Amino acid sequence: MVLSKAKREQVEQFLSGILDVQDAEIIIVRGNDCKVLFTNASLRGRLKAEVKSERNCKTGYASLFPSLCKHCPNCNTDSPYGSATFDTRDEQGRFFSVTASTIDWLDDKPAVLLLFRDVHEEREAQDKLFNLAYIDQLTGVPNRQKLKEDFNQIHNGIIENKKCGAVGIFDLDNFKAINDTYGHNTGDVLLRRITEHLSSDEAFRGHLYRLGGDEFVLLYHENEGTFENPEALQEHYRTLMQSAFLSYTMPTIDKACTLSMGLSFFPEHGSTYSELLRKADIALYKAKTAGRNQLAFFEDQYDTAEKFKDVFINIQPILNASGGTFGYELIDRSHNDDKEESENSINLTEFDRTMDALGLGDIENDARYLISFSKQLLSPSVLKNLPKNKFIIQVNADDVITPKGRAIYEQLRKHGYSLALEGINGQNFSADLINMAGYCKFEPDGISDYNLTKIIASNPKKVFIGTGVDTIEDFNNAKKRGFKLFQGFFFEQPPVVTKKDKDIDPLKVNYLRLIQLTSTDDYVDFREISNIISSDVALSYKLLRLLNSAALGLRNKISSITTAVAYLGEESLKKWIAMLALRGIGSDKPLELIRVSMIRARFGELLAPHFRIKRDSKHVFLVGLLSLLHIAVEKSKEELFQELPVAEDISESILTKNGVHSDLLSFFSNYEYSNWDEVSRFAKENHLSSELINDCYIDAVKWYNDLADNSE
């Protein structure tokens, strides 16, 4: 409705009252001539006198922002409708964040509202934080952390055979002699001069990173197929690197440095950051031994370095009597690896691997964590900072009974840490030993009924954890004997189906139908998915909550289920539904059943591209996801897969031992049970490094935690 002139003036006055108090500069424009319809007080206050009277934004307000018109939707669309968010600078170089939105003005015709917020200090603070995190403070080139993140950006392209390229590592010959002769200050100046020189060369600009000391890395990537053959690839990089091989010195010193470099290529020599860097380093060594000041390419016959031991870490659940999760034990293969540490030695990776596995953000929950004792736990910084309400230190009963062991563990107790005794058996248990710890962890069958009853009855304040509880029978037996917590996989035991066609709760039918709709390679029926979600208030709420969360950064809130489903996208939708549907179906089962299923799915999906013969990552995801679903719905596997329209290789892998991915299911089980020898055998057969397996498992755990947080 078009307003009268008097009414329009009244409304404009009302709008001014609202917009003038905003902590932002606001202008409303329209048309090809960018006619100014409105400006608020903040904006008028900064306009120069000569442009204050302008009713054209291009010659008025926009003249203060050299790049504004290039981004403004009013100038860049044939229609006045459009929206954008962008940064711009004013004449003084200050940063402003601009939000442009299409509105209907008082005459019911479209116009564009531009809101300017001064973010200069905010951007400067962000730049400082970025520089601290990613820029080497001495040389000004990106650091090791930035190298890792930049490599991760191209990692998927490498494993999908879409990217090829090179990782080079070089250091300075005779640099130590300059440091020793002229001092570290001179060495620092020389490093800065060399990086400035290389960064000015087009061949190295944007590709150079500092590892530390006088070691630097070069990272290049191209689209697969850029080079006709390996010889052309080598010749390209040989030519590209030539300008680096000079003699570097300064007028104030008599010594000079040369440069030695090694290159490895991806995907030919690997697809992971650590593997490519290691092989480039081997090539660098060959360049050094061949006379220095030259380039060497990695070749397989160079790789004579002793291989690392297989090391894996597993996060195994500990449940209470009702099936709830009490916490987790972190089981690390490297712990006490058949070799006693000497009095003066310390394992520098064992405790750190445990902390890396958890991640700082992932311990902000109600769970407790059992971690094995390590000498690093006795360092002052760890004793002071490791959260005492989160971690239970696990110690071996045989160690505690020695005077030295007892003194160490008393020290931990004095610092407020709870202790859990493991390794209690019929030979070493005693009242004195039990008194040492708040938790006692052992297999129920490891001690006679008489002694077990006596121990538990005499220690009502102690918490006894039964281990090896892998069947419902084990669980009932341990609970009957007085155990309060249970470690094992009894919740994975298949149900005893007493009725051939067991009815499923009507609400659970919705969840099963969602899994049916998303467990297919065929067209995903978004409309039916939307209808099912819309019929369930809890699912609707959780979907909208997920999409409206700050994490997704939506500028416009979503209120339609159909729009929400479409916005989430097919792949994200499938994974979100997997989590919610599994939770809904298994609502009367331990949450760990859902957790194990989801971690299996993601773990396999991450490993799939790295197998000697690559596997379909989507199918591998579904194999892990559906491997325990029959337990949740209390049906046999055969009955379940009659109802699910999944590809034959998926159902065959779960129903038999001869499917394409049946070996992967055995691998999951061996990993969960910490059968490390079988895990290593599987890794060797499929050309998977233990480092890759460990990283994929930890990433899968963190992925599940993030998904679970957004699905609450």
PyMOL commands that set and color helices and strands:
alter all, ss='L'
color gray80, all
select helices_A, chain A and resi 5-19+41-46+49-52+61-64+68-71+73-76+120-134+144-159+175-182+184-199+230-244+273-289+300-302+350-358+360-363+375-378+380-385+397-400+403-414+431-435+444-446+449-458+472-480+490-492+506-518+526-534+537-547+550-552+561-568+570-585+591-610+617-626+629-633+637-643+648-655+662-672+676-685+690-709
alter helices_A, ss='H'
color red, helices_A
select strands_A, chain A and resi 25-30+35-39+84-89+95-104+110-118+163-173+208-212+215-223+258-266+295-297+313-320+325-332+368-372+391-396+418-422+439-442+463-466+485-487
alter strands_A, ss='S'
color yellow, strands_A
deselect
rebuild
show_as cartoon
